[in-house]
């Protein structure tokens, strides 16, 4: 079965500093990996995905993610965090047999001014 | 292009009642998936419909059911509500034809069971 893990419940950074949200995955076959962000009382917004090709994936709002096959990781990054980036971030993996997404537990990011 | 819409946004019900939630996908999307989000269990997959057929199902009791109409709109029904059914119910739409496509989420329906 496919799964993802987000080892940190919370990440706190100062505005202007780099932001990293960690995700590791377990999947048989090709991994299709996704990052979503959720603001309070809102649904999930798609940030980016890894399908194949370049290990560095660029997404919305200045976010990027680095795919590392040997470490089975897909960490989300932003070079310079904004207070408005404070939200709940989810990593997800697409099942290789059906179409469902399996989500990590989520990481709450707080960016302080 | 309009996004995924869900109605109603908020619902308050009492134990034992039933509830129906609605989801309208992005135009052209034929797949609708439903997820339950709770603080304790996180995001859990309920089921997915594609072209009016349930294609995948999660590990939820039979009280949770759904359907999809010919215009791809989907409804989810929960019968005999329990306190533990209080959650944010999210639907997501996608093309549904390849595993690399993206699921786009609606704003959710917040269900409170008293």
Interface residues (C-beta under 8 A of the other chain):
Chain A: X32 X34 X36 X41 X42 X43 X44 X45 X46 X49 X51 X90 X94 X95 X96 X98 X99 X100 X101 X102 X103 X104 X105 X106
Chain B: X4 X6 X31 X33 X42 X43 X45 X48 X50 X55 X56 X58 X90 X92 X94 X96 X99 X100 X102 X103 X104 X105 X106 X107 X108 X110
